[in-house]
Amino acid sequence: MDGKCSILDATCGGRMFWQHATPSNVLCLDARVSVHPDIVARDEYLPFRNSSFNVIYFDPPHNHGPGGFFKERYGGFGSYDDLRQLYHHACQEFARVLETSGYLFVKLTRTAQLRGSKHHEGLLESQMPYRFSQYASVAGFTLERMRHTPSRGSSRNAHVYWMRFRKVGNAL
């Protein structure tokens, strides 16, 4: 990293979060080469030095099951355990690469698509903000704000949770 980027978009996907253009101080990371991130890497193993960023955005995958349009476009996970492991390891890595007093912004989405899955209950629980907050707290983050908004698009049965965490001290 050349020191110009102060914000890490840890799950950039198609860069839809930034709408029209990605600001020059944002580094886009994704595990999928097909979405053309600035850096191809997994959130569980970030290729950055300690305290490299001021802000991290994290919108983890919320699609479960076999492939398809949504899983290709937004990413996905294989099981509830996979998602729990992602949360745990990503929080540890975010704490490592985020500067002291830096911010972690998280968007969690609970979708109706999960209904009918054999892991239905565990998957819905895993998307709830308190579950992610537990992993973030262990990694040294404090929840400062949370907001719930029902989805307004094609997925009207989805629920979106926006959270802002602050890194407290040098926990890791």
C-alpha positions in Angstrom: 0.0 0.0 0.0 1.4 3.4 -0.9 -0.1 5.4 2.0 -2.7 7.2 -0.1 -5.7 5.1 1.0 -7.1 5.7 4.5 -10.4 3.7 3.9 -10.7 -0.1 3.3 -13.8 -1.4 1.6 -13.3 -5.0 2.8 -16.1 -6.5 0.7 -16.3 -4.2 -2.3 -18.2 -6.6 -4.7 -19.4 -4.5 -7.6 -18.6 -1.3 -5.7 -22.3 -0.4 -5.4 -21.7 1.1 -2.0 -19.9 4.0 -3.6 -22.7 4.4 -6.3 -21.1 6.5 -9.1 -17.3 6.4 -8.3 -15.0 5.1 -5.7 -13.2 7.9 -3.9 -9.4 7.9 -4.4 -8.7 7.4 -0.7 -10.7 4.1 -0.7 -9.0 0.7 -1.3 -11.4 -1.9 -2.6 -10.8 -5.5 -1.5 -12.7 -8.7 -2.4 -11.9 -12.4 -2.6 -13.5 -12.7 -6.0 -11.3 -11.7 -9.0 -14.5 -11.4 -11.2 -15.5 -8.2 -9.4 -12.2 -6.5 -10.2 -11.2 -5.2 -6.8 -8.0 -3.2 -6.2 -6.7 -6.2 -4.2 -7.8 -9.8 -4.2 -7.7 -11.1 -0.7 -9.9 -12.6 2.0 -11.0 -10.6 5.0 -9.7 -13.4 7.3 -6.1 -12.8 6.0 -5.6 -9.1 5.1 -2.3 -8.4 3.4 -1.7 -5.1 5.2 0.5 -3.9 8.0 -0.9 -3.1 11.5 -2.7 0.2 11.8 -2.9 0.8 8.0 -6.4 2.3 7.9 -8.6 4.9 9.6 -11.9 3.4 8.5 -13.1 0.0 7.3 -16.4 -0.7 5.6 -17.7 -4.3 5.9 -20.8 -5.7 4.1 -20.4 -9.5 4.5 -22.1 -12.0 2.2 -25.7 -12.9 3.2 -26.5 -15.4 0.5 -26.6 -19.1 1.4 -26.8 -22.1 -0.8 -25.8 -23.0 -4.4 -24.7 -20.4 -7.0 -27.0 -18.1 -8.8 -27.2 -14.4 -9.7 -27.3 -13.0 -6.1 -24.5 -15.2 -4.9 -22.3 -14.3 -7.8 -23.1 -10.6 -7.5 -23.0 -10.2 -3.7 -21.0 -13.2 -2.5 -22.1 -16.0 -0.3 -21.2 -18.6 2.3 -21.6 -22.4 2.5 -22.9 -22.8 6.1 -23.6 -21.1 9.3 -20.2 -22.2 10.6 -18.6 -20.6 7.6 -20.2 -17.3 8.3 -19.4 -17.4 12.1 -15.7 -18.1 11.2 -15.8 -15.2 8.7 -17.1 -12.9 11.4 -14.6 -14.1 14.0 -11.5 -13.9 11.9 -12.5 -10.8 10.0 -13.0 -8.9 13.3 -9.6 -10.0 14.5 -8.0 -8.8 11.2 -9.9 -5.5 11.2 -8.7 -4.8 14.7 -5.1 -5.4 13.5 -5.1 -3.2 10.4 -7.3 -0.4 11.8 -5.6 2.5 13.7 -6.5 3.0 17.3 -9.8 4.9 17.6 -10.5 4.0 14.0 -14.1 3.2 12.8 -15.5 -0.1 11.5 -18.8 0.4 9.7 -20.8 -2.8 9.2 -23.9 -3.5 7.1 -25.7 -6.8 7.9 -28.6 -8.1 5.9 -31.0 -10.7 7.0 -33.0 -12.0 4.0 -36.1 -14.0 3.5 -34.1 -16.1 1.1 -32.7 -17.9 4.1 -36.2 -19.3 5.0 -36.5 -22.9 4.1 -32.8 -23.6 4.4 -31.9 -26.5 6.6 -29.8 -24.1 8.6 -32.6 -21.5 8.8 -32.5 -20.7 12.5 -28.7 -20.5 12.8 -28.4 -18.4 9.6 -30.9 -15.9 10.7 -29.3 -15.6 14.2 -25.9 -15.2 12.6 -27.1 -12.1 10.7 -28.4 -10.4 13.8 -26.4 -7.5 15.1 -25.8 -8.9 18.5 -24.0 -11.9 17.1 -21.6 -9.8 15.1 -21.2 -7.4 18.0 -19.9 -10.3 20.2 -17.1 -11.0 17.7 -16.3 -7.3 17.4 -16.2 -6.8 21.1 -13.8 -9.7 21.6 -11.5 -8.1 19.0 -11.5 -4.8 20.8 -14.3 -2.8 19.2 -17.1 -0.8 21.0 -20.5 -0.5 19.4 -21.3 3.2 19.1 -24.4 3.2 17.0 -26.9 0.8 15.4 -29.8 1.4 13.1 -32.3 -1.1 11.6 -34.0 -0.3 8.3 -36.4 -2.5 6.4 -35.3 -3.1 2.8 -36.8 -1.0 0.1 -36.0 -2.8 -3.1 -36.8 -6.1 -4.8 -36.1 -7.9 -1.5 -38.9 -6.4 0.7 -38.6 -9.1 3.3 -34.9 -8.3 4.0 -33.8 -6.4 7.1 -30.7 -4.2 7.1 -28.7 -3.4 10.2 -26.1 -0.6 10.1 -23.6 -0.5 12.8 -20.7 1.7 13.7 -17.9 0.4 15.9 -14.8 2.2 17.3 -11.6 0.4 17.9 -10.6 0.9 21.6 -6.9 0.9 22.4 -4.5 -1.7 20.9 -6.5 -4.8 21.9 -4.4 -7.0 19.5 
